[in-house]
């Protein structure tokens, strides 16, 4: 913090004392920073669009999965690029409600998807179900993946 303040004061002194030399350099630096910010925003938007084309379906399926992992996950990569890494958080709620029914700290539960899912490919797996708040049956709840984070590549 102190270094940033020192740099800002130094820059201000240089602009006041030597405006003909400091202003062009400052404008060039500002243009460079704006270009860098535009590239970062563009990459984030591109990744958001790619993550929107990843379809994740979650359902409680004790008949199709082992007893210790009753949550069935189906992932479809609808992108032209391979999905190298996928992480999400689980939201469990009653129909029509938005309260997360995971007991404890649901923010600490991160789930990992397939390590390498090719373009237009599917992946399914069974995952363990976290502890639910008392009084709720897993079969009557809805399951959603939220806060998707992923990495794409060739």
Contact map, one row per residue, 1 for C-alpha under 8 A:
1111100000000000000000000000000000000000000000000000000000000000000000000000000000000000000000000000000000000000000000000000000000000000000000000000000000
1111110000000000000000000000000000000000000000000000000000000000000000000000000000000000000000000000000000000000000000000000000000000000000000000000000000
1111111000000000000000000000000000000000000000000000000000000000000000000000000000000000000000000000000000000000000000000000000000000000000000000000000000
1111111100000000000000000000000000000000000000000000000000000000000000000000000000000000000000000000000000000000000000000000000000000000000000000000000000
1111111110000000000000000000000000000000000000000000000000000000000000000000000000000000000000000000000000000000000000000000000000000000000000000000000000
0111111111000000000000000000000000000000000000000000000000000000000000000000000000000000000000000000000000000000000000000000000000000000000000000000000000
0011111111100000000000000000000000000000000000000000000000000000000000000000000000000000000000000000000000000000000000000000000000000000000000000000000000
0001111111110000000000000000000000000000000000000000000000000000000000000000000000000000000000000000000000000000000000000000000000000000000000000000000000
0000111111111000000000000000000000000000000000000000000000000000000000000000000000000000000000000000000000000000000000000000000000000000000000000000000000
0000011111111100000000000000000000000000000000000000000000000000000000000000000000000000000000000000000000000000000000000000000000000000000000000000000000
0000001111111110000000000000000000000000000000000000000000000000000000000000000000000000000000000000000000000000000000000000000000000000000000000000000000
0000000111111111000000000000000000000000000000000000000000000000000000000000000000000000000000000000000000000000000000000000000000000000000000000000000000
0000000011111111100000000000000000000000000000000000000000000000000000000000000000000000000000000000000000000000000000000000000000000000000000000000000000
0000000001111111111001000000000000000000000000000000000000000000000000000000000000000000000000000000000000000000000000000000000000000000000000000000000000
0000000000111111111011100000000000000000000000000000000000000000000000000000000000000000000000000000000000000000000000000000000000000000000000000000000000
0000000000011111111000000000000000000000000000000000000000000000000000000000000000000000000000000000000000000000000000000000000000000000000000000000000000
0000000000001111111000000000000000000000000000000000000000000000000000000000000000000000000000000000000000000000000000000000000000000000000000000000000000
0000000000000111111111000000000000000000000000000000000000000000000000000000000000000000000000000000000000000000000000000000000000000000000000000000000000
0000000000000111111111100000000000000000000000000000000000000000000000000000000000000000000000000000000000000000000000000000000000000000000000000000000000
0000000000000000011111110000000000000000000000000000000000000000000000000000000000000000000000000000000000000000000000000000000000000000000000000000000000
0000000000000010011111111000000000000000000000000000000000000000000000000000000000000000000000000000000000000000000000000000000000000000000000000000000000
0000000000000110011111111100000000000000000000000000000000000000000000000000000000000000000000000000000000000000000000000000000000000000000000000000000000
0000000000000010001111111110000000000000000000000000000000000000000000000000000000000000000000000000000000000000000000000000000000000000000000000000000000
0000000000000000000111111111000000000000000000000000000000000000000000000000000000000000000000000000000000000000000000000000000000000000000000000000000000
0000000000000000000011111111100000000000000000000000000000000000000000000000000000000000000000000000000000000000000000000000000000000000000000000000000000
0000000000000000000001111111110000000000000000000000000000000000000000000000000000000000000000000000000000000000000000000000000000000000000000000000000000
0000000000000000000000111111111000000000000000000000000000000000000000000000000000000000000000000000000000000000000000000000000000000000000000000000000000
0000000000000000000000011111111100000000000000000000000000000000000000000000000000000000000000000000000000000000000000000000000000000000000000000000000000
0000000000000000000000001111111110000000000000000000000000000000000000000000000000000000000000000000000000000000000000000000000000000000000000000000000000
0000000000000000000000000111111111000000000000000000000000000000000000000000000000000000000000000000000000000000000000000000000000000000000000000000000000
0000000000000000000000000011111111100000000000000000000000000000000000000000000000000000000000000000000000000000000000000000000000000000000000000000000000
0000000000000000000000000001111111110000000000000000000000000000000000000000000000000000000000000000000000000000000000000000000000000000000000000000000000
0000000000000000000000000000111111111000000000000000000000000000000000000000000000000000000000000000000000000000000000000000000000000000000000000000000000
0000000000000000000000000000011111111100000000000000000000000000000000000000000000000000000000000000000000000000000000000000000000000000000000000000000000
0000000000000000000000000000001111111110000000000000000000000000000000000000000000000000000000000000000000000000000000000000000000000000000000000000000000
0000000000000000000000000000000111111111000000000000000000000000000000000000000000000000000000000000000000000000000000000000000000000000000000000000000000
0000000000000000000000000000000011111111100000000000000000000000000000000000000000000000000000000000000000000000000000000000000000000000000000000000000000
0000000000000000000000000000000001111111110000000000000000000000000000000000000000000000000000000000000000000000000000000000000000000000000000000000000000
0000000000000000000000000000000000111111111000000000000000000000000000000000000000000000000000000000000000000000000000000000000000000000000000000000000000
0000000000000000000000000000000000011111111100000000000000000000000000000000000000000000000000000000000000000000000000000000000000000000000000000000000000
0000000000000000000000000000000000001111111110000000000000000000000000000000000000000000000000000000000000000000000000000000000000000000000000000000000000
0000000000000000000000000000000000000111111111000000000000000000000000000000000000000000000000000000000000000000000000000000000000000000000000000000000000
0000000000000000000000000000000000000011111111100000000000000000000000000000000000000000000000000000000000000000000000000000000000000000000000000000000000
0000000000000000000000000000000000000001111111110000000000000000000000000000000000000000000000000000000000000000000000000000000000000000000000000000000000
0000000000000000000000000000000000000000111111111000000000000000000000000000000000000000000000000000000000000000000000000000000000000000000000000000000000
0000000000000000000000000000000000000000011111111100000000000000000000000000000000000000000000000000000000000000000000000000000000000000000000000000000000
0000000000000000000000000000000000000000001111111110000000000000000000000000000000000000000000000000000000000000000000000000000000000000000000000000011000
0000000000000000000000000000000000000000000111111111000000000000000000000000000000000000000000000000000000000000000000000000000000000000000000000000000000
0000000000000000000000000000000000000000000011111111100000000000000000000000000000000000000000000000000000000000000000000000000000000000000000000000000000
0000000000000000000000000000000000000000000001111111110000000000000000000000001000000000000000000000000000000000000000000000000000000000000000000000000000
0000000000000000000000000000000000000000000000111111110000000000000000000000000000000000000000000000000000000000000000000000000000000000000000000001110000
0000000000000000000000000000000000000000000000011111111000000000000000000000000000000000000000000000000000000000000000000000000000000000000000000000000000
0000000000000000000000000000000000000000000000001111111000000000000000000000111000000000000000000000000000000000000000000000000000000000000000000000000000
0000000000000000000000000000000000000000000000000111111100000000000000000011111000000000000000000000000000000000000000000000000000000000000000000000000000
0000000000000000000000000000000000000000000000000001111110000000000000000111110000000000000000000000000000000000000000000000000000000000000000000000000000
0000000000000000000000000000000000000000000000000000011111000000000000001111000000000000000000000000000000000000000000000000000000000000000000001000000000
0000000000000000000000000000000000000000000000000000001111100000000000001110000000000000000000000000000000000000000000000000000000000000000000011000000000
0000000000000000000000000000000000000000000000000000000111110000000000111100000000000000000000000000000000000000000000000000000000000000000000111000000000
0000000000000000000000000000000000000000000000000000000011111000000000111000000000000000000000000000000000000000000000000000000000000000000001100000000000
0000000000000000000000000000000000000000000000000000000001111100000001110000000000000000000000000000000000000000000000000000000000000000011000100000000000
0000000000000000000000000000000000000000000000000000000000111111100001110000000000000000000000000000000000000000000000000000000000000000000000000000000000
0000000000000000000000000000000000000000000000000000000000011111111011100000000000000000000000000000000000000000000000000000000000000000000000000000000000
0000000000000000000000000000000000000000000000000000000000001111110001000000000000000000000000000000000000000000000000000000000000000000000000000000000000
0000000000000000000000000000000000000000000000000000000000001111110001010000000000000000000000000000000000000000000000000000000000000000000000000000000000
0000000000000000000000000000000000000000000000000000000000001111111011110000000000000000000000000000000000000000000000000000010000000000000000000000000000
0000000000000000000000000000000000000000000000000000000000000111111111000000000000000000000000000000000000000000000000000000010000000000000000000000000000
0000000000000000000000000000000000000000000000000000000000000100111111000000000000000000000000000000000000000000000000000000000000000000000000000000000000
0000000000000000000000000000000000000000000000000000000000000000011111000000000000000000000000000000000000000000000000000000000110000000000000000000000000
0000000000000000000000000000000000000000000000000000000000000100111111110000000000000000000000000000000000000000000000000000011110000000000000000000000000
0000000000000000000000000000000000000000000000000000000000011111111111110000000000000000000000000000000000000000000000000000011110000000000000000000000000
0000000000000000000000000000000000000000000000000000000001111100100011111000000000000000000000000000000000000000000000000000011110000000000000000000000000
0000000000000000000000000000000000000000000000000000000001111001100011111100000000000000000000000000000000000000000000000001111000000000000000000000000000
0000000000000000000000000000000000000000000000000000000111100000000000111110000000000000000000000000000000000000000000000001111000000000000000000000000000
0000000000000000000000000000000000000000000000000000001111000000000000011111000000000000000000000000000000000000000000000111100000000000000000000000000000
0000000000000000000000000000000000000000000000000000011110000000000000001111100000000000000000000000000000000000100000000111000000000000000000000000000000
0000000000000000000000000000000000000000000000000000011100000000000000000111110000000000000000000000000000000000000000011110000000000000000000000000000000
0000000000000000000000000000000000000000000000000000111000000000000000000011111001100000000000000000000000000000000011111100000000000000000000000000000000
0000000000000000000000000000000000000000000000000000111000000000000000000001111100000000000000000000000000000000000000111000000000000000000000000000000000
0000000000000000000000000000000000000000000000000100110000000000000000000000111111000000000000000000000000000000000000110000000000000000000000000000000000
0000000000000000000000000000000000000000000000000000000000000000000000000000011111000000000000000000000000000000000000110000000000000000000000000000000000
0000000000000000000000000000000000000000000000000000000000000000000000000000001111100000000000000000000000000000000001100000000000000000000000000000000111
0000000000000000000000000000000000000000000000000000000000000000000000000000101111110000000000000000000000000000000111100000000000000000000000000000000111
0000000000000000000000000000000000000000000000000000000000000000000000000000100011111100000000000000000000000000001111100000000000000000000000000000011110
0000000000000000000000000000000000000000000000000000000000000000000000000000000001111100000000000000000000000000011110000000000000000000000000000000011110
0000000000000000000000000000000000000000000000000000000000000000000000000000000000111110000000000000000000000001111100000000000000000000000000000000011100
0000000000000000000000000000000000000000000000000000000000000000000000000000000000111111000000000000000000000001111000000000000000000000000000000001111000
0000000000000000000000000000000000000000000000000000000000000000000000000000000000001111100000000000000000000111100000000000000000000000000000000001110000
0000000000000000000000000000000000000000000000000000000000000000000000000000000000000111110000000000000000000111000000000000000000000000000000001111100000
0000000000000000000000000000000000000000000000000000000000000000000000000000000000000011111000000000000001101110000000000000000000000000000000001111000000
0000000000000000000000000000000000000000000000000000000000000000000000000000000000000001111100000000000001001110000000000000000000000000000000111100000000
0000000000000000000000000000000000000000000000000000000000000000000000000000000000000000111110000001110000000000000000000000000000000000000000111100000000
0000000000000000000000000000000000000000000000000000000000000000000000000000000000000000011111000011110000000000000000000000000000000000000011110000000000
0000000000000000000000000000000000000000000000000000000000000000000000000000000000000000001111101111100000000000000000000000000000000000000011100000000000
0000000000000000000000000000000000000000000000000000000000000000000000000000000000000000000111111110000000000000000000000000000000000000000111000000000000
0000000000000000000000000000000000000000000000000000000000000000000000000000000000000000000011111000000000000000000000000000000000000000000011000000000000
0000000000000000000000000000000000000000000000000000000000000000000000000000000000000000000001111100000000000000000000000000000000000000000000000000000000
0000000000000000000000000000000000000000000000000000000000000000000000000000000000000000000011111110000000000000000000000000000000000000000000000000000000
0000000000000000000000000000000000000000000000000000000000000000000000000000000000000000000011011111000000000000000000000000000000000000000000000000000000
0000000000000000000000000000000000000000000000000000000000000000000000000000000000000000000111001111100000000000000000000000000000000000000000000000000000
0000000000000000000000000000000000000000000000000000000000000000000000000000000000000000001110000111110001000000000000000000000000000000000000000000000000
0000000000000000000000000000000000000000000000000000000000000000000000000000000000000000001110000011111000000000000000000000000000011000000000000000000000
0000000000000000000000000000000000000000000000000000000000000000000000000000000000000000001100000001111111000000000000000000000001111000000000000000000000
0000000000000000000000000000000000000000000000000000000000000000000000000000000000000000000000000000111111000000000000000000000001111000000000000000000000
0000000000000000000000000000000000000000000000000000000000000000000000000000000000000000000000000000011111000000000000000000000000100000000000000000000000
0000000000000000000000000000000000000000000000000000000000000000000000000000000000000000000000000000011111111000000000000000000000000000000000000000000000
0000000000000000000000000000000000000000000000000000000000000000000000000000000000000000110000000001011111111000000000000000000000000000000000000000000000
0000000000000000000000000000000000000000000000000000000000000000000000000000000000000000100000000000000011111100000000000000000000000000000000000000000000
0000000000000000000000000000000000000000000000000000000000000000000000000000000000000000000000000000000011111100000000000000000000000000000000000000000000
0000000000000000000000000000000000000000000000000000000000000000000000000000000000000000110000000000000011111110000000000000000000000000000000000000000000
0000000000000000000000000000000000000000000000000000000000000000000000000000000000000011110000000000000000111111000000000000000000000000000000000000000000
0000000000000000000000000000000000000000000000000000000000000000000000000000000000000011110000000000000000001111100000000000000000000000000000000000000000
0000000000000000000000000000000000000000000000000000000000000000000000000000000000001111000000000000000000000111110000000000000000000000000000000000000000
0000000000000000000000000000000000000000000000000000000000000000000000000010000000001110000000000000000000000011111000000000000000000000000000000000000000
0000000000000000000000000000000000000000000000000000000000000000000000000000000000011100000000000000000000000001111110000010000000000000000000000000000000
0000000000000000000000000000000000000000000000000000000000000000000000000000000000111100000000000000000000000000111110000000000000000000000000000000000000
0000000000000000000000000000000000000000000000000000000000000000000000000000000001111000000000000000000000000000011111000000000000000000000000000000000000
0000000000000000000000000000000000000000000000000000000000000000000000000000100001110000000000000000000000000000011111101110000000000000000000000000000000
0000000000000000000000000000000000000000000000000000000000000000000000000000100011100000000000000000000000000000000111111000000000000000000000000000000000
0000000000000000000000000000000000000000000000000000000000000000000000000000111111100000000000000000000000000000000011111000000000000000000000000000000000
0000000000000000000000000000000000000000000000000000000000000000000000000001111100000000000000000000000000000000000001111100000000000000000000000000000000
0000000000000000000000000000000000000000000000000000000000000000000000000001110000000000000000000000000000000000000011111110000000000000000000000000000000
0000000000000000000000000000000000000000000000000000000000000000000000000111100000000000000000000000000000000000000010011111000000000000000000000000000000
0000000000000000000000000000000000000000000000000000000000000000000000000111000000000000000000000000000000000000010010001111100000000000000000000000000000
0000000000000000000000000000000000000000000000000000000000000000000000011110000000000000000000000000000000000000000000000111110000000000000000000000000000
0000000000000000000000000000000000000000000000000000000000000000000000011100000000000000000000000000000000000000000000000011111000000000000000000000000000
0000000000000000000000000000000000000000000000000000000000000000110011111000000000000000000000000000000000000000000000000001111100000000000000000000000000
0000000000000000000000000000000000000000000000000000000000000000000011111000000000000000000000000000000000000000000000000000111110000000000000000000000000
0000000000000000000000000000000000000000000000000000000000000000000111100000000000000000000000000000000000000000000000000000011111000000000000000000000000
0000000000000000000000000000000000000000000000000000000000000000000111100000000000000000000000000000000000000000000000000000001111100000000000000000000000
0000000000000000000000000000000000000000000000000000000000000000000000000000000000000000000000000000011000000000000000000000000111110000000000000000000000
0000000000000000000000000000000000000000000000000000000000000000000000000000000000000000000000000000011100000000000000000000000011111000000000000000000000
0000000000000000000000000000000000000000000000000000000000000000000000000000000000000000000000000000111000000000000000000000000001111101000000000000000000
0000000000000000000000000000000000000000000000000000000000000000000000000000000000000000000000000000111000000000000000000000000000111111000000000000000000
0000000000000000000000000000000000000000000000000000000000000000000000000000000000000000000000000000000000000000000000000000000000011111000000000000000000
0000000000000000000000000000000000000000000000000000000000000000000000000000000000000000000000000000000000000000000000000000000000001111100000000000000000
0000000000000000000000000000000000000000000000000000000000000000000000000000000000000000000000000000000000000000000000000000000000011111110110000000000000
0000000000000000000000000000000000000000000000000000000000000000000000000000000000000000000000000000000000000000000000000000000000000011111110000000000000
0000000000000000000000000000000000000000000000000000000000010000000000000000000000000000000000000000000000000000000000000000000000000001111110000000000000
0000000000000000000000000000000000000000000000000000000000010000000000000000000000000000000000000000000000000000000000000000000000000000111110000000000000
0000000000000000000000000000000000000000000000000000000000000000000000000000000000000000000001000000000000000000000000000000000000000001111111000000000000
0000000000000000000000000000000000000000000000000000000000000000000000000000000000000000000111100000000000000000000000000000000000000001111111100000000000
0000000000000000000000000000000000000000000000000000000000100000000000000000000000000000000111100000000000000000000000000000000000000000000111110000000000
0000000000000000000000000000000000000000000000000000000001110000000000000000000000000000011110000000000000000000000000000000000000000000000011111000000000
0000000000000000000000000000000000000000000000000000000011000000000000000000000000000000011100000000000000000000000000000000000000000000000001111100000000
0000000000000000000000000000000000000000000000000000000111000000000000000000000000000001111000000000000000000000000000000000000000000000000000111111000000
0000000000000000000000000000000000000000000000000000000000000000000000000000000000000001111000000000000000000000000000000000000000000000000000011111000000
0000000000000000000000000000000000000000000000000000000000000000000000000000000000000001100000000000000000000000000000000000000000000000000000001111100000
0000000000000000000000000000000000000000000000000010000000000000000000000000000000000111100000000000000000000000000000000000000000000000000000001111110000
0000000000000000000000000000000000000000000000000010000000000000000000000000000000000111000000000000000000000000000000000000000000000000000000000011111000
0000000000000000000000000000000000000000000000100010000000000000000000000000000000111110000000000000000000000000000000000000000000000000000000000001111100
0000000000000000000000000000000000000000000000100000000000000000000000000000000000111100000000000000000000000000000000000000000000000000000000000000111110
0000000000000000000000000000000000000000000000000000000000000000000000000000000011111000000000000000000000000000000000000000000000000000000000000000011111
0000000000000000000000000000000000000000000000000000000000000000000000000000000011110000000000000000000000000000000000000000000000000000000000000000001111
0000000000000000000000000000000000000000000000000000000000000000000000000000000011000000000000000000000000000000000000000000000000000000000000000000000111
